Amino acid sequence: MASALCASVIYAPSASHAQSRSATDPAIGTAEIIVTGRRPRTIAEKDVAESIPPDVIKIYATDSIGELLGRLSARFGPNVSIIVNGRRLASNDAIEALPPEALEQIQLLNPTKAREFGFSPAQTVINLELRPKFQFFAAEGSGSMATDGRWRGGNFNAAL
């Protein structure tokens, strides 16, 4: 589902511009330009060949998006290109470390859509749609203790 770009523009010259022009044109006042908008989604429903919802993503039981993509490689083939939220990234390294719970869904795009993102038509393009506001906390702990003697050990890792 594509949404249109919503923007409002209010124009008035800046204070420095107004001061320089005030001698010749007293009608010019001071104000600023304010632009607000929302980026449209670039992936239309008609361009999606297959969609994997979050409940199916949970079935794979992976710790990261990189591990999830590794398990899905048998399904999508070896020649896969990844985009995130309809945009091509310079590197997938930061995305692959995220937990799979950050995904809203995974979309397999039609082969004709690959060219729009600068990929070869022979490549499979996967769109990772991330949740808009996602936060996570992960903790891992372990401990050990000897049955005889006074030796104790432990380990704790946390990621925010």
DOKOL-852415 format. One record per residue (C-alpha): x, y, z; residue number from 1; residue in one letter. Coordinates in pm, 1 decimal, decimal comma, padded with zeros to 6 digits. Layout:
<rs>
{{X Y Z} NUM A}
...
</rs>
This chain:
<rs>
{{00000,0 00000,0 00000,0} 1 M}
{{00164,4 00323,6 -00112,0} 2 A}
{{00104,0 00648,7 00068,8} 3 S}
{{00146,4 00993,2 -00079,2} 4 A}
{{00403,9 01242,2 00040,9} 5 L}
{{00241,9 01493,2 00272,8} 6 C}
{{00425,5 01823,7 00300,8} 7 A}
{{00349,9 02178,9 00396,1} 8 S}
{{00574,6 02466,8 00307,9} 9 V}
{{00559,8 02809,6 00466,2} 10 I}
{{00789,4 03066,0 00311,3} 11 Y}
{{00911,8 03394,0 00441,1} 12 A}
{{01261,5 03537,9 00412,5} 13 P}
{{01508,9 03503,7 00698,5} 14 S}
{{01592,9 03794,5 00928,2} 15 A}
{{01927,6 03869,5 00756,3} 16 S}
{{01762,7 03861,5 00413,4} 17 H}
{{01480,0 04083,2 00536,1} 18 A}
{{01723,0 04338,1 00683,5} 19 Q}
{{01921,7 04359,3 00360,8} 20 S}
{{01603,0 04409,2 00158,9} 21 R}
{{01418,6 04628,1 00410,3} 22 S}
{{01565,4 04948,8 00268,3} 23 A}
{{01421,0 04873,5 -00075,4} 24 T}
{{01106,1 04678,7 00019,7} 25 D}
{{00944,8 04755,0 00357,1} 26 P}
{{00674,7 04486,1 00306,5} 27 A}
{{00921,1 04199,5 00365,6} 28 I}
{{00909,7 04070,9 00724,8} 29 G}
{{01103,5 03813,3 00919,4} 30 T}
{{01001,1 03449,1 00920,1} 31 A}
{{01140,2 03105,4 00839,9} 32 E}
{{01078,0 02813,2 00608,5} 33 I}
{{00919,8 02509,9 00772,9} 34 I}
{{00887,6 02183,8 00581,3} 35 V}
{{00715,3 01884,8 00737,2} 36 T}
{{00646,4 01558,2 00564,8} 37 G}
{{00636,2 01183,5 00571,4} 38 R}
{{00833,9 00954,6 00343,6} 39 R}
{{00614,6 00730,3 00132,3} 40 P}
{{00664,8 00356,2 00129,2} 41 R}
{{00832,2 00248,2 -00190,4} 42 T}
{{00706,6 -00110,8 -00196,5} 43 I}
{{00353,0 -00157,2 -00324,8} 44 A}
{{00159,6 -00473,7 -00243,0} 45 E}
{{00148,9 -00566,6 -00611,6} 46 K}
{{00532,8 -00577,9 -00614,9} 47 D}
{{00552,6 -00838,7 -00335,8} 48 V}
{{00565,5 -01200,4 -00449,3} 49 A}
{{00571,0 -01348,2 -00098,6} 50 E}
{{00551,0 -01210,6 00255,2} 51 S}
{{00672,7 -01374,2 00575,7} 52 I}
{{00483,6 -01242,2 00882,8} 53 P}
{{00632,8 -01215,3 01237,1} 54 P}
{{00467,8 -01533,5 01366,1} 55 D}
{{00643,2 -01737,5 01095,1} 56 V}
{{00973,0 -01555,2 01161,2} 57 I}
{{00953,0 -01671,1 01526,7} 58 K}
{{00937,4 -02034,7 01414,8} 59 I}
{{01296,6 -02015,5 01287,8} 60 Y}
{{01415,1 -01945,1 01648,7} 61 A}
{{01723,9 -01742,4 01557,8} 62 T}
{{01924,0 -01491,4 01762,2} 63 D}
{{01990,1 -01238,0 01485,6} 64 S}
{{01862,7 -01126,3 01147,4} 65 I}
{{02189,6 -01248,4 00994,9} 66 G}
{{02128,8 -01598,3 01127,6} 67 E}
{{01767,4 -01583,3 01006,1} 68 L}
{{01879,8 -01484,0 00656,1} 69 L}
{{02125,6 -01775,1 00661,6} 70 G}
{{01843,2 -02017,8 00733,7} 71 R}
{{01622,8 -01859,8 00467,5} 72 L}
{{01897,6 -01882,2 00201,2} 73 S}
{{01781,6 -02233,7 00107,3} 74 A}
{{01433,5 -02094,0 00045,1} 75 R}
{{01534,8 -01782,0 -00150,9} 76 F}
{{01847,4 -01908,0 -00326,6} 77 G}
{{02212,6 -01806,4 -00316,4} 78 P}
{{02190,9 -01482,5 -00519,5} 79 N}
{{02000,3 -01261,5 -00272,1} 80 V}
{{02010,9 -00882,5 -00235,9} 81 S}
{{01870,5 -00714,4 00072,4} 82 I}
{{01696,2 -00380,7 00109,6} 83 I}
{{01560,4 -00238,8 00435,1} 84 V}
{{01228,7 -00051,7 00451,7} 85 N}
{{01233,2 -00014,7 00073,8} 86 G}
{{01579,1 00144,0 00064,2} 87 R}
{{01913,2 00005,0 -00043,0} 88 R}
{{02188,5 00013,8 00220,4} 89 L}
{{02561,4 00051,3 00172,6} 90 A}
{{02626,8 -00240,9 00406,8} 91 S}
{{02406,8 -00500,9 00574,3} 92 N}
{{02640,8 -00544,9 00873,2} 93 D}
{{02439,0 -00331,2 01118,5} 94 A}
{{02109,5 -00494,1 01021,5} 95 I}
{{02239,0 -00850,6 01052,8} 96 E}
{{02321,9 -00799,9 01421,5} 97 A}
{{01965,6 -00696,7 01513,9} 98 L}
{{01733,3 -00951,9 01672,9} 99 P}
{{01459,4 -01096,7 01450,5} 100 P}
{{01197,0 -00940,4 01678,4} 101 E}
{{01283,5 -00606,2 01513,7} 102 A}
{{01122,1 -00729,3 01189,9} 103 L}
{{00766,2 -00639,9 01102,0} 104 E}
{{00781,7 -00875,4 00803,3} 105 Q}
{{01007,5 -01003,8 00527,2} 106 I}
{{00897,2 -00942,2 00169,8} 107 Q}
{{01021,7 -01129,0 -00133,8} 108 L}
{{00987,7 -00887,3 -00425,4} 109 L}
{{00891,2 -00970,6 -00781,4} 110 N}
{{01192,8 -01014,4 -01013,8} 111 P}
{{01095,5 -00704,8 -01214,6} 112 T}
{{01147,0 -00486,4 -00905,9} 113 K}
{{01521,7 -00567,7 -00879,3} 114 A}
{{01620,6 -00322,2 -01150,3} 115 R}
{{01454,9 -00030,4 -00965,3} 116 E}
{{01698,5 -00081,6 -00678,4} 117 F}
{{02003,6 -00117,7 -00902,8} 118 G}
{{02028,6 -00496,1 -00892,4} 119 F}
{{02045,3 -00747,5 -01173,5} 120 S}
{{01707,2 -00893,4 -01274,0} 121 P}
{{01852,3 -01237,7 -01196,9} 122 A}
{{01893,1 -01145,4 -00829,6} 123 Q}
{{01632,2 -01215,3 -00566,9} 124 T}
{{01546,4 -00899,8 -00372,0} 125 V}
{{01428,9 -00925,5 -00012,3} 126 I}
{{01284,3 -00626,6 00172,4} 127 N}
{{01328,9 -00635,2 00548,9} 128 L}
{{01052,0 -00421,9 00695,1} 129 E}
{{01156,9 -00310,0 01042,6} 130 L}
{{00920,8 -00216,0 01323,7} 131 R}
{{00894,2 00164,4 01356,8} 132 P}
{{00981,4 00186,9 01727,2} 133 K}
{{01168,5 -00117,6 01846,1} 134 F}
{{01361,0 -00154,9 02169,8} 135 Q}
{{01515,7 -00466,5 02311,1} 136 F}
{{01716,2 -00587,4 02605,9} 137 F}
{{01905,0 -00913,8 02603,3} 138 A}
{{02088,6 -01070,0 02896,0} 139 A}
{{02284,9 -01389,3 02925,2} 140 E}
{{02437,8 -01537,2 03235,9} 141 G}
{{02623,3 -01844,8 03343,6} 142 S}
{{02790,2 -01967,2 03657,7} 143 G}
{{02994,8 -02254,0 03787,4} 144 S}
{{03102,3 -02378,2 04126,0} 145 M}
{{03326,4 -02658,4 04244,9} 146 A}
{{03180,8 -02929,3 04465,1} 147 T}
{{03500,6 -02944,6 04670,2} 148 D}
{{03708,0 -02644,9 04758,8} 149 G}
{{03632,8 -02275,2 04732,5} 150 R}
{{03639,9 -02214,4 04357,8} 151 W}
{{03358,2 -02013,6 04204,8} 152 R}
{{03316,3 -01856,0 03863,2} 153 G}
{{03061,1 -01661,6 03666,9} 154 G}
{{02990,4 -01473,1 03349,7} 155 N}
{{02725,9 -01218,9 03250,0} 156 F}
{{02665,3 -01041,3 02918,3} 157 N}
{{02403,2 -00777,2 02843,6} 158 A}
{{02301,6 -00589,2 02531,0} 159 A}
{{02065,5 -00293,8 02520,2} 160 L}
</rs>
